[in-house]
């Protein structure tokens, strides 16, 4: 068990190291030489650097300190320790590594700078670290006042990019906003994964037929919950099964067609799912597995009879 734990720790910190390298590369090879900004604390450090002749690595650490202190009281201590290591890692890379400037094309700088920074931040967050203190600020204000973290970070960056328009130029501010949007989208993609899963909850009097059709036509797993009572268009319902399944977004239309073909009055709830592990998430490509599934379903039906 200790060996497995050590391997997991090593893999975790290796990924954080990879995130630090990608973020540093995005900053040093794309954004820094061209005066472009990202959002959050990194953006503040980049903006201040355009006005004062202080090394970017010092500014990044300096502006991160208040947020790390705030994080000490608001998030797990392990996250704060990892974040300190990550931020110092980025600062050291920026200070000592001399990445070559790859391009002077402003659009390419925004796209690939945002891509690299977003990838690095996303990998770090997936492994319990924060490379930008604005997320910690968002967690704190959300806990204190109930404001969503997304709105807090968005407002933080609106103020930052407005200041950029006055201090630098509107053009730089617009390209910086593009960089931030790309970085934010890439960060979300890295954190949530490339596959987009949807949760489906179905309530229907024809639940047995719907269950059978989902298993046979979609080949995905499902869970049945026992409903004791409910009230809807058809009045009071008692003792019914609730079907719950997770499918890939690409199959959502097919799922609706299956259900509506059996019961046009079925009540369907659809919701996003960020992370899925285990279970039956994909089609049964192997024919032998399909045969096993159908055999299991047939045995189940005959037993119910």
Backbone bond lengths (Angstrom), bond angles and torsions (degrees), N, CA, C in turn:
res aa  C-N    CA-C-N  psi(-1)  N-CA   C-N-CA  omega(-1)  CA-C   N-CA-C  phi
1 X - - - 1.474 - - 1.532 111.04 -
2 X 1.354 116.52 -41.77 1.467 120.97 -179.86 1.523 111.34 -64.50
3 X 1.360 114.97 -36.54 1.459 119.64 178.99 1.534 110.20 -65.18
4 X 1.327 115.13 -43.82 1.461 120.23 179.33 1.527 110.49 -63.43
5 X 1.341 115.40 -40.68 1.463 120.44 178.87 1.522 110.99 -63.74
6 X 1.337 116.50 -40.56 1.466 120.98 179.19 1.526 111.23 -65.09
7 X 1.345 116.02 -40.19 1.472 120.58 178.22 1.528 109.98 -63.53
8 X 1.337 116.34 -42.30 1.470 120.88 178.91 1.523 111.76 -62.64
9 X 1.344 115.65 -41.56 1.470 120.06 178.02 1.526 110.78 -63.19
10 X 1.336 115.17 -44.63 1.464 119.89 179.86 1.525 110.51 -61.20
11 X 1.333 116.48 -46.08 1.465 121.48 -179.42 1.530 110.83 -63.14
12 X 1.338 115.65 -38.35 1.464 121.48 179.58 1.526 110.98 -63.04
13 X 1.333 116.07 -49.98 1.468 120.06 -177.67 1.531 111.89 -72.28
14 X 1.332 115.92 -28.67 1.470 118.73 175.37 1.523 110.13 -64.57
15 X 1.321 116.85 -41.48 1.466 120.81 178.31 1.534 111.27 -66.29
16 X 1.346 116.35 -38.93 1.465 119.24 175.93 1.523 110.09 -61.90
17 X 1.343 116.30 -41.07 1.470 121.22 176.96 1.526 110.41 -59.98
18 X 1.339 116.34 -42.45 1.462 120.92 178.13 1.538 110.41 -62.30
19 X 1.341 116.27 -41.00 1.461 120.85 177.24 1.514 112.09 -62.28
20 X 1.328 116.29 -40.56 1.474 121.94 178.16 1.533 110.28 -62.60
21 X 1.328 116.50 -43.76 1.474 120.91 -179.40 1.530 111.09 -63.61
22 X 1.336 116.72 -45.55 1.465 120.63 -179.42 1.531 111.52 -63.30
23 X 1.333 116.20 -44.42 1.467 120.35 178.67 1.524 110.99 -62.75
24 X 1.322 116.77 -43.66 1.466 121.14 179.30 1.519 111.39 -62.85
25 X 1.329 116.07 -40.30 1.461 120.95 179.13 1.536 110.61 -64.17
26 X 1.332 116.09 -42.92 1.461 120.18 178.62 1.520 111.98 -62.42
27 X 1.333 116.02 -40.33 1.462 120.64 -179.23 1.529 111.90 -72.26
28 X 1.333 116.10 -49.73 1.470 120.42 -171.77 1.530 112.97 -77.82
29 X 1.338 117.57 -36.11 1.462 119.82 -175.53 1.527 112.77 -91.49
30 X 1.344 117.66 -17.81 1.462 119.40 -176.31 1.534 112.92 -123.05
31 X 1.329 117.14 -61.72 1.466 119.84 -169.37 1.526 113.61 -75.79
32 X 1.324 116.87 -49.68 1.470 120.45 -174.82 1.534 114.05 -58.39
33 X 1.328 119.15 -49.84 1.479 118.56 -176.35 1.524 113.72 -65.08
34 X 1.339 116.69 -18.20 1.459 119.82 -174.80 1.526 113.37 -112.24
35 X 1.344 116.38 6.22 1.460 120.57 176.07 1.515 114.91 71.34
36 X 1.334 117.79 19.04 1.456 121.57 179.47 1.523 110.17 -85.06
37 X 1.325 115.87 154.21 1.465 121.33 -177.92 1.519 111.01 -114.36
38 X 1.318 114.89 155.69 1.459 121.97 165.88 1.532 105.40 -110.38
39 X 1.307 117.99 -179.03 1.459 120.20 177.69 1.521 112.14 -83.87
40 X 1.326 115.81 178.79 1.465 122.20 172.65 1.514 114.76 69.05
41 X 1.330 114.32 -155.24 1.468 121.62 -177.77 1.525 110.89 -63.56
42 X 1.324 116.66 -37.25 1.464 120.41 177.58 1.529 110.09 -59.52
43 X 1.327 116.26 -40.54 1.459 120.87 178.29 1.520 112.43 -64.14
44 X 1.340 116.14 -40.07 1.479 120.13 177.87 1.523 109.90 -61.48
45 X 1.346 116.26 -46.45 1.463 120.89 -179.82 1.528 111.04 -61.82
46 X 1.339 116.33 -41.05 1.464 120.55 179.07 1.529 111.28 -65.21
47 X 1.343 116.43 -40.33 1.468 120.67 -179.66 1.532 111.15 -66.71
48 X 1.330 116.33 -45.15 1.471 120.48 -179.86 1.528 110.21 -63.76
49 X 1.329 116.09 -36.74 1.469 120.21 -179.69 1.530 111.95 -62.11
50 X 1.333 116.69 -30.00 1.470 118.89 179.01 1.528 111.87 -69.99
51 X 1.357 116.53 -16.60 1.465 120.51 -176.44 1.528 113.33 -106.66
52 X 1.320 116.28 -24.04 1.470 119.91 -178.75 1.532 109.32 -128.65
53 X 1.309 115.38 150.50 1.465 120.59 -177.73 1.532 110.20 -91.30
54 X 1.340 114.34 68.10 1.466 120.94 177.85 1.523 107.82 -123.74
55 X 1.324 116.00 139.70 1.459 120.76 -178.64 1.525 110.95 -57.43
56 X 1.330 115.60 136.25 1.461 122.03 -177.78 1.529 112.21 -58.27
57 X 1.317 117.37 -34.83 1.468 121.25 -178.06 1.528 111.13 -64.29
58 X 1.345 116.91 -38.22 1.471 120.27 178.07 1.527 110.85 -67.78
59 X 1.326 115.89 -42.26 1.464 120.32 -179.30 1.527 111.55 -64.08
60 X 1.320 115.68 -39.97 1.465 120.31 -179.04 1.528 110.95 -61.95
61 X 1.333 116.46 -45.05 1.470 120.64 178.47 1.521 110.52 -67.08
62 X 1.344 116.91 -43.93 1.464 122.14 -177.34 1.535 111.36 -59.98
63 X 1.324 117.37 -48.01 1.462 120.66 -177.47 1.533 112.63 -75.71
64 X 1.319 116.93 -16.06 1.469 120.12 178.77 1.527 111.98 -83.30
65 X 1.324 117.76 -23.40 1.465 121.47 -174.92 1.531 113.01 -56.94
66 X 1.354 119.81 -50.39 1.480 118.65 -179.72 1.539 112.75 -57.83
67 X 1.339 116.86 -37.99 1.457 120.71 -178.79 1.530 111.47 -71.54
68 X 1.327 116.49 -34.80 1.470 120.08 177.27 1.529 110.37 -68.63
69 X 1.337 116.31 -37.95 1.474 119.67 176.00 1.522 109.88 -63.67
70 X 1.322 116.20 -42.77 1.464 121.13 176.29 1.528 110.39 -61.54
71 X 1.341 116.29 -41.48 1.460 121.20 179.04 1.517 112.51 -63.10
72 X 1.329 117.45 -30.11 1.466 121.61 179.35 1.528 110.94 -59.74
73 X 1.336 116.29 -31.57 1.465 120.51 -178.19 1.532 113.36 -98.87
74 X 1.314 117.65 -6.03 1.472 119.01 -173.86 1.525 114.70 -120.34
75 X 1.322 118.84 -27.51 1.468 120.65 -179.09 1.523 109.48 -123.24
76 X 1.337 115.94 174.10 1.466 121.12 -178.60 1.527 110.36 -61.50
77 X 1.324 115.51 143.35 1.466 120.98 -178.01 1.522 111.72 -61.78
78 X 1.340 115.69 -32.11 1.462 119.48 179.71 1.530 110.66 -63.61
79 X 1.336 116.46 -37.62 1.460 120.99 178.44 1.526 110.19 -65.54
80 X 1.343 116.59 -40.71 1.470 120.97 179.77 1.527 110.40 -63.47
81 X 1.339 116.74 -43.75 1.472 121.02 -179.94 1.525 110.13 -62.04
82 X 1.332 116.18 -46.99 1.468 120.36 178.77 1.529 110.97 -62.01
83 X 1.328 115.90 -39.32 1.464 120.05 -178.93 1.526 111.18 -66.51
84 X 1.340 117.09 -40.03 1.472 120.99 176.76 1.527 109.91 -60.30
85 X 1.332 115.86 -45.69 1.471 120.52 179.21 1.531 110.46 -61.40
86 X 1.337 116.15 -43.75 1.469 121.37 -177.66 1.528 111.46 -65.23
87 X 1.336 116.84 -47.08 1.463 120.82 -178.29 1.523 110.97 -65.14
88 X 1.331 116.18 -41.50 1.476 119.51 176.00 1.522 110.45 -63.72
89 X 1.341 116.17 -36.86 1.466 120.37 178.00 1.518 111.64 -62.07
90 X 1.333 116.53 -45.51 1.472 120.75 178.10 1.526 109.99 -62.24
91 X 1.337 116.30 -44.17 1.472 120.65 -179.63 1.528 111.26 -60.91
92 X 1.329 116.48 -42.29 1.475 120.52 -179.72 1.521 111.12 -66.88
93 X 1.319 116.59 -42.64 1.464 120.11 178.72 1.522 110.80 -61.12
94 X 1.347 116.16 -44.81 1.461 120.51 -179.48 1.530 110.43 -63.88
95 X 1.330 115.81 -37.45 1.469 120.54 -176.30 1.529 112.30 -72.44
96 X 1.339 116.98 -43.73 1.468 120.27 -171.03 1.527 114.38 -99.58
97 X 1.335 117.03 -30.26 1.460 118.74 -177.81 1.520 110.63 -83.75
98 X 1.312 115.55 139.17 1.459 120.32 -178.79 1.529 109.01 -114.00
99 X 1.350 115.55 72.42 1.458 119.59 178.94 1.528 110.05 -65.11
100 X 1.311 115.61 136.57 1.460 120.38 177.51 1.529 110.57 -70.54
101 X 1.340 116.44 142.49 1.468 120.03 174.14 1.524 108.14 -70.12
102 X 1.336 117.10 120.85 1.460 121.07 -171.72 1.524 112.46 -82.25
103 X 1.326 117.85 -38.51 1.459 121.00 -176.97 1.532 110.98 -152.02
104 X 1.328 115.29 156.69 1.461 120.87 174.34 1.527 111.80 -109.83
105 X 1.321 116.08 1.74 1.461 120.96 177.97 1.528 109.42 -71.72
106 X 1.330 116.91 120.67 1.468 121.10 -172.23 1.520 113.12 -63.07
107 X 1.326 116.58 -38.57 1.459 119.83 -179.87 1.522 110.77 -67.31
108 X 1.329 117.01 -43.17 1.470 120.75 177.90 1.525 111.47 -64.73
109 X 1.328 116.33 -35.96 1.470 120.12 177.66 1.529 109.83 -62.10
110 X 1.331 116.57 -47.40 1.470 120.69 -179.72 1.521 111.22 -61.75
111 X 1.339 116.37 -46.18 1.467 120.39 -175.03 1.521 111.00 -67.67
112 X 1.335 117.15 -55.73 1.462 119.66 -173.27 1.527 112.26 -78.62
113 X 1.335 117.34 -29.52 1.464 119.26 173.03 1.525 110.24 -63.35
114 X 1.341 116.07 -47.06 1.467 120.64 177.41 1.511 112.22 -63.50
115 X 1.332 116.99 -39.12 1.465 121.84 179.48 1.523 111.69 -61.22
116 X 1.334 116.28 -46.99 1.469 120.25 -178.51 1.528 111.73 -69.97
117 X 1.338 116.91 -45.56 1.466 120.09 179.84 1.524 110.54 -63.50
118 X 1.336 117.00 -44.03 1.466 120.88 178.99 1.516 112.96 -62.91
119 X 1.338 116.23 -40.53 1.471 120.45 178.24 1.528 110.53 -62.93
120 X 1.338 115.70 -45.01 1.464 119.72 -179.57 1.512 112.70 -62.94
121 X 1.350 116.47 -45.11 1.468 120.60 179.25 1.523 110.85 -64.22
122 X 1.345 116.33 -41.79 1.460 120.67 -179.99 1.512 112.32 -62.58
123 X 1.332 117.30 -44.76 1.472 121.29 178.88 1.524 110.53 -62.81
124 X 1.339 116.59 -41.42 1.467 120.57 179.05 1.529 111.10 -63.25
125 X 1.337 117.27 -46.02 1.468 120.93 -179.12 1.526 111.05 -63.50
126 X 1.329 116.87 -39.54 1.476 120.63 178.26 1.520 111.87 -59.19
127 X 1.319 116.02 -24.84 1.467 120.12 -177.97 1.528 112.29 -109.19
128 X 1.333 116.38 23.68 1.456 121.12 170.96 1.507 116.08 80.13
129 X 1.341 116.75 27.66 1.458 120.18 179.69 1.527 109.51 -128.79
130 X 1.323 116.59 157.05 1.463 121.76 178.33 1.518 108.26 -123.84
131 X 1.339 116.11 127.79 1.458 120.30 177.92 1.519 112.07 -97.24
132 X 1.323 115.85 -9.02 1.465 120.01 -178.77 1.524 109.21 -136.11
133 X 1.351 116.53 126.13 1.462 121.33 -174.75 1.513 115.05 -69.80
134 X 1.345 118.30 -13.54 1.461 119.40 -177.85 1.532 111.29 -63.99
135 X 1.343 116.95 -28.91 1.469 119.48 176.26 1.531 110.99 -66.07
136 X 1.332 116.33 -38.25 1.468 120.59 177.77 1.523 110.17 -64.87
137 X 1.337 116.03 -41.59 1.465 120.68 176.21 1.530 109.99 -60.05
138 X 1.330 116.13 -41.51 1.454 121.02 178.67 1.520 112.26 -61.57
139 X 1.330 116.64 -42.21 1.471 121.39 178.90 1.528 110.45 -63.37
140 X 1.333 115.92 -42.78 1.471 120.79 -178.68 1.534 111.44 -64.33
141 X 1.336 117.04 -49.32 1.469 120.35 -178.10 1.527 111.72 -68.54
142 X 1.322 115.87 -31.59 1.461 119.57 176.24 1.525 110.60 -65.30
143 X 1.326 115.81 -42.18 1.463 120.51 178.99 1.528 111.58 -69.08
144 X 1.338 116.70 -33.76 1.464 121.69 -175.17 1.526 112.26 -82.16
145 X 1.339 116.12 -43.25 1.472 119.64 -172.13 1.530 113.95 -120.88
146 X 1.321 117.14 -4.97 1.460 119.84 178.05 1.523 114.23 78.73
147 X 1.332 118.55 11.23 1.465 121.84 177.87 1.530 108.38 -79.95
148 X 1.327 117.14 137.94 1.466 120.10 -177.13 1.528 110.51 -63.45
149 X 1.337 115.77 145.88 1.463 121.80 -178.34 1.525 110.29 -61.83
150 X 1.345 116.57 -40.23 1.463 120.73 -179.98 1.517 112.13 -59.31
151 X 1.349 117.02 -42.08 1.467 120.85 -179.70 1.525 111.02 -67.47
152 X 1.328 116.21 -38.02 1.475 120.26 179.97 1.523 110.55 -64.24
153 X 1.334 116.23 -48.45 1.468 120.89 179.93 1.529 110.48 -63.44
154 X 1.346 116.50 -39.61 1.465 120.73 178.81 1.530 110.50 -62.64
155 X 1.345 117.70 -46.93 1.469 121.26 179.49 1.528 110.61 -62.19
156 X 1.342 115.78 -42.21 1.468 122.19 178.02 1.533 109.72 -54.82
157 X 1.326 116.02 -45.23 1.462 120.34 -176.29 1.529 112.78 -77.99
158 X 1.334 118.09 -29.41 1.469 120.44 174.43 1.529 109.88 -60.67
159 X 1.348 115.59 -44.82 1.473 120.48 177.75 1.526 109.98 -61.96
160 X 1.330 116.19 -43.10 1.466 121.08 -178.37 1.524 111.59 -62.66
161 X 1.334 116.82 -47.74 1.463 119.90 -176.56 1.534 112.16 -73.84
162 X 1.333 117.10 -27.16 1.469 120.17 173.61 1.528 109.82 -65.85
163 X 1.331 115.63 -43.22 1.472 120.37 176.91 1.524 110.57 -62.65
164 X 1.333 116.63 -37.18 1.469 120.98 178.60 1.525 111.30 -61.82
165 X 1.335 115.81 -40.30 1.470 120.27 179.87 1.523 111.36 -61.72
166 X 1.342 117.00 -34.76 1.469 121.12 -179.84 1.531 111.50 -81.52
167 X 1.333 115.96 -42.18 1.466 120.41 -175.36 1.528 111.15 -76.58
168 X 1.327 116.79 -43.56 1.459 121.74 179.51 1.534 109.01 -101.09
169 X 1.322 116.37 -115.08 1.470 121.12 176.67 1.517 108.56 -136.40
170 X 1.326 116.18 161.41 1.463 120.17 177.49 1.526 110.20 -63.12
171 X 1.330 116.65 -35.26 1.470 120.41 179.70 1.527 111.00 -61.56
172 X 1.340 116.38 -46.76 1.467 120.39 178.34 1.525 110.21 -61.64
173 X 1.325 116.69 -41.19 1.467 121.19 179.26 1.527 110.60 -61.38
174 X 1.335 117.02 -43.00 1.471 120.91 -179.04 1.522 111.26 -66.26
175 X 1.328 116.90 -43.53 1.465 119.66 177.29 1.531 111.12 -65.56
176 X 1.329 116.51 -34.45 1.465 120.82 177.89 1.525 111.07 -67.06
177 X 1.340 116.44 -38.32 1.469 120.35 176.26 1.526 109.65 -62.43
178 X 1.338 116.67 -42.18 1.470 121.05 177.14 1.524 110.58 -60.81
179 X 1.322 116.38 -43.37 1.475 120.89 177.49 1.522 110.74 -59.31
180 X 1.340 115.66 -45.17 1.468 120.50 -179.14 1.524 111.49 -63.98
181 X 1.338 117.44 -43.02 1.469 120.77 -179.64 1.527 110.48 -61.62
182 X 1.331 116.62 -44.30 1.472 120.92 178.96 1.523 110.29 -64.17
183 X 1.337 116.82 -46.00 1.465 120.91 179.89 1.522 111.24 -61.06
184 X 1.346 116.98 -42.85 1.465 121.13 -179.32 1.527 111.25 -64.51
185 X 1.339 116.60 -42.04 1.464 120.96 -179.87 1.517 111.27 -66.61
186 X 1.334 116.17 -43.20 1.467 120.32 178.94 1.526 110.24 -65.24
187 X 1.333 116.90 -40.25 1.469 120.69 177.30 1.524 110.68 -58.35
188 X 1.325 117.45 -47.52 1.464 121.67 178.68 1.521 111.18 -60.40
189 X 1.340 116.65 -41.72 1.460 121.07 -178.65 1.520 111.05 -64.68
190 X 1.332 116.52 -42.79 1.470 120.66 179.81 1.528 110.35 -65.60
191 X 1.337 116.75 -41.70 1.469 120.77 -178.75 1.525 111.60 -67.80
192 X 1.335 116.60 -46.36 1.457 121.20 -173.20 1.517 113.29 -88.52
193 X 1.347 117.37 -16.77 1.454 120.27 -178.38 1.515 111.42 94.88
194 X 1.320 114.82 162.59 1.457 120.23 -177.05 1.523 112.12 -81.31
195 X 1.317 116.24 -26.94 1.454 118.48 178.39 1.521 109.44 -84.28
196 X 1.308 115.69 136.28 1.455 121.80 -175.52 1.518 109.28 -109.48
197 X 1.316 115.97 108.31 1.464 120.53 -178.21 1.521 111.58 -98.75
198 X 1.317 114.33 150.03 1.458 122.37 -179.61 1.529 108.32 -124.01
199 X 1.326 115.58 135.75 1.458 120.17 173.44 1.519 109.56 -92.74
200 X 1.317 116.98 139.25 1.469 122.47 -179.41 1.524 109.24 -128.15
201 X 1.317 116.39 128.62 1.468 122.29 172.12 1.525 107.79 -117.93
202 X 1.339 116.29 127.74 1.471 121.49 -175.11 1.524 109.38 -124.97
203 X 1.319 115.74 128.32 1.462 121.43 175.54 1.524 107.50 -118.97
204 X 1.315 116.13 119.07 1.463 120.56 -176.18 1.529 110.18 -155.68
205 X 1.338 115.21 149.23 1.467 119.65 174.45 1.525 110.80 -70.86
206 X 1.341 116.01 -20.31 1.466 121.12 178.95 1.530 111.00 -97.20
207 X 1.320 116.76 34.84 1.467 120.21 -173.21 1.523 113.43 -60.44
208 X 1.332 118.75 -32.80 1.465 121.39 -179.29 1.530 110.56 -65.26
209 X 1.343 116.49 -43.90 1.464 120.55 179.11 1.524 111.18 -68.49
210 X 1.332 116.84 -40.35 1.463 120.91 179.32 1.519 110.19 -64.47
211 X 1.321 116.45 -43.37 1.469 121.08 178.86 1.530 110.39 -58.07
212 X 1.331 116.52 -47.36 1.464 122.01 -179.30 1.526 110.96 -61.84
213 X 1.346 116.37 -42.96 1.469 120.54 -179.21 1.522 111.84 -65.70
214 X 1.334 117.63 -40.17 1.468 121.40 178.90 1.525 110.63 -63.07
215 X 1.331 115.74 -44.76 1.461 119.40 -179.71 1.528 111.89 -64.01
216 X 1.330 116.49 -42.33 1.459 119.97 -174.34 1.525 113.33 -82.64
217 X 1.339 117.61 -38.30 1.464 119.92 -174.11 1.530 113.46 -91.77
218 X 1.339 117.22 -34.20 1.462 120.23 178.45 1.524 111.99 -98.10
219 X 1.318 116.61 -28.82 1.461 119.94 -179.99 1.510 113.90 67.29
220 X 1.325 117.21 34.39 1.464 120.39 177.92 1.524 109.46 -116.37
221 X 1.314 115.62 157.96 1.455 120.04 179.56 1.507 111.99 -76.22
222 X 1.307 115.73 161.91 1.460 120.59 176.69 1.520 109.69 -151.66
223 X 1.311 114.90 164.70 1.460 122.54 178.90 1.521 108.38 -127.62
224 X 1.328 116.54 140.30 1.458 121.11 177.43 1.517 109.59 -106.73
225 X 1.333 116.00 129.34 1.460 121.69 173.07 1.525 108.37 -107.82
226 X 1.291 116.28 142.70 1.456 120.51 178.78 1.534 109.61 -88.46
227 X 1.346 115.46 117.55 1.460 120.29 175.85 1.513 109.82 -94.05
228 X 1.326 117.44 131.70 1.472 120.28 -177.29 1.527 111.53 -86.32
229 X 1.328 117.53 -43.13 1.466 119.91 178.83 1.515 109.49 -161.64
230 X 1.340 114.64 156.78 1.453 120.51 178.43 1.509 110.38 -163.10
231 X 1.316 116.19 168.54 1.463 120.24 -179.67 1.515 109.10 -135.06
232 X 1.355 117.02 128.67 1.455 121.85 -179.14 1.512 111.56 -147.52
233 X 1.342 115.32 -154.12 1.470 120.13 -178.95 1.525 112.93 -61.33
234 X 1.316 115.44 -30.50 1.459 120.05 -177.43 1.527 112.64 -95.20
235 X 1.328 115.22 17.15 1.459 118.72 179.20 1.514 112.39 87.93
236 X 1.324 115.89 -151.50 1.466 121.08 -177.24 1.524 110.21 -82.25
237 X 1.340 115.91 132.24 1.468 122.02 174.80 1.511 108.92 -116.21
238 X 1.334 115.25 142.76 1.462 119.84 -179.83 1.522 110.62 -135.52
239 X 1.342 114.80 148.12 1.464 122.36 176.07 1.528 112.53 51.04
240 X 1.318 116.28 69.93 1.465 120.78 179.89 1.531 108.96 -129.58
241 X 1.337 115.78 157.95 1.461 121.43 178.71 1.522 110.36 -94.12
242 X 1.332 115.98 138.78 1.467 122.19 175.59 1.526 107.46 -107.00
243 X 1.322 117.00 125.64 1.465 121.61 -178.50 1.526 109.39 -93.97
244 X 1.321 115.35 130.80 1.473 121.04 178.50 1.520 108.00 -128.43
245 X 1.352 116.70 129.88 1.461 120.67 -179.61 1.517 110.44 -146.16
246 X 1.342 115.60 157.10 1.464 122.48 175.27 1.521 107.45 -117.16
247 X 1.337 117.09 125.27 1.458 120.36 -179.69 1.516 109.91 -131.99
248 X 1.333 115.67 162.01 1.463 119.90 173.50 1.521 109.04 -71.93
249 X 1.331 116.50 145.83 1.468 120.38 -176.16 1.524 112.24 -56.42
250 X 1.336 116.64 -29.75 1.459 120.14 -177.42 1.534 111.74 -64.73
251 X 1.347 116.87 -21.04 1.467 121.16 -177.65 1.529 113.76 -96.49
252 X 1.328 117.48 4.41 1.457 119.71 -171.99 1.531 112.44 -64.22
253 X 1.340 117.12 -40.34 1.464 120.00 179.88 1.522 110.92 -64.94
254 X 1.324 115.71 -39.88 1.466 119.64 179.47 1.524 110.42 -65.07
255 X 1.330 116.40 -38.20 1.464 120.81 178.11 1.534 110.13 -60.94
256 X 1.330 116.81 -45.43 1.470 120.35 178.88 1.529 111.40 -62.48
257 X 1.341 116.35 -40.55 1.469 119.39 179.62 1.526 111.73 -63.63
258 X 1.325 115.71 -40.38 1.470 120.14 179.09 1.522 110.53 -61.22
259 X 1.327 115.69 -47.72 1.465 120.09 -177.13 1.525 111.16 -66.98
260 X 1.345 116.15 -46.02 1.468 119.46 -176.62 1.523 112.39 -67.84
261 X 1.335 116.55 -27.84 1.466 119.93 176.67 1.532 111.13 -65.51
262 X 1.325 116.21 -31.56 1.470 120.92 -178.21 1.520 111.66 -91.92
263 X 1.353 115.78 -43.32 1.470 119.37 -176.57 1.527 109.80 -146.90
264 X 1.332 115.98 105.37 1.474 120.30 -179.42 1.526 111.91 -71.12
265 X 1.350 117.06 -15.80 1.461 121.46 -178.67 1.534 112.46 -95.00
266 X 1.336 116.59 3.65 1.475 120.12 -176.91 1.532 110.75 -61.27
267 X 1.336 115.51 141.85 1.466 122.11 177.79 1.523 107.75 -95.26
268 X 1.347 116.91 119.30 1.471 121.80 -174.27 1.523 109.89 -120.99
269 X 1.327 116.24 130.33 1.474 122.30 175.44 1.523 107.39 -115.07
270 X 1.321 116.64 128.51 1.462 122.63 -179.67 1.523 108.71 -117.39
271 X 1.341 117.36 133.80 1.468 119.94 179.71 1.520 110.16 -147.16
272 X 1.340 115.50 152.81 1.466 121.03 -179.25 1.519 110.79 -74.46
273 X 1.327 115.36 146.96 1.463 122.66 177.21 1.517 107.56 -126.46
274 X 1.323 116.99 121.73 1.464 120.74 -177.27 1.521 113.70 -82.08
275 X 1.319 116.85 -42.94 1.459 120.30 -174.81 1.513 110.11 -133.91
276 X 1.330 116.31 132.70 1.457 121.79 178.31 1.517 108.37 -133.75
277 X 1.323 116.63 136.27 1.460 120.83 178.36 1.519 109.37 -140.39
278 X 1.338 116.22 132.73 1.461 120.30 178.79 1.515 111.65 77.41
279 X 1.343 116.05 -177.61 1.458 120.50 177.54 1.512 112.19 78.36
280 X 1.321 116.27 -173.63 1.457 122.47 -179.19 1.520 107.72 -101.00
281 X 1.345 116.96 101.70 1.456 120.81 -173.21 1.516 113.16 -110.21
282 X 1.322 116.78 -13.05 1.450 118.74 -176.03 1.524 110.44 -129.09
283 X 1.327 114.77 169.99 1.455 119.44 179.13 1.528 110.54 -64.40
284 X 1.315 116.13 151.67 1.456 120.89 174.38 1.526 108.19 -81.25
285 X 1.331 115.80 91.53 1.465 119.96 -178.37 1.532 109.66 -71.56
286 X 1.320 116.16 -36.86 1.453 121.40 179.55 1.532 110.16 -71.58
287 X 1.338 116.39 123.93 1.469 120.61 -177.19 1.520 111.85 -63.72
288 X 1.330 116.36 -32.69 1.467 119.30 179.79 1.521 110.84 -63.59
289 X 1.336 116.55 -37.37 1.463 119.80 178.19 1.521 110.57 -68.12
290 X 1.331 116.20 -36.56 1.456 119.60 177.12 1.519 111.01 -62.92
291 X 1.322 116.44 -41.57 1.463 120.09 178.99 1.526 111.07 -63.95
292 X 1.336 115.54 -40.04 1.467 119.66 177.93 1.519 110.95 -63.44
293 X 1.328 116.14 -41.00 1.457 120.78 179.87 1.525 110.52 -62.81
294 X 1.346 116.63 -46.02 1.458 120.12 -179.15 1.525 111.29 -66.81
295 X 1.351 116.60 -37.92 1.459 120.49 178.42 1.526 110.64 -64.12
296 X 1.346 115.02 -41.08 1.466 119.59 178.45 1.520 110.67 -63.27
297 X 1.341 115.98 -42.76 1.463 120.34 -179.25 1.528 111.05 -65.10
298 X 1.341 115.87 -41.31 1.475 119.58 179.95 1.518 110.91 -64.68
299 X 1.337 116.36 -41.74 1.471 120.64 178.27 1.510 111.28 -63.65
300 X 1.316 115.80 -38.65 1.461 121.13 -179.65 1.533 110.05 -65.61
301 X 1.348 116.27 -42.92 1.463 120.76 -179.51 1.517 112.27 -64.75
302 X 1.364 115.54 -42.66 1.460 119.49 -179.92 1.524 111.90 -67.14
303 X 1.318 115.77 -33.20 1.462 120.40 177.83 1.513 111.21 -67.61
304 X 1.366 115.81 -38.31 1.459 119.89 179.05 1.526 112.74 -66.92
305 X 1.366 114.92 -28.83 1.454 119.20 178.62 1.524 111.01 -71.96
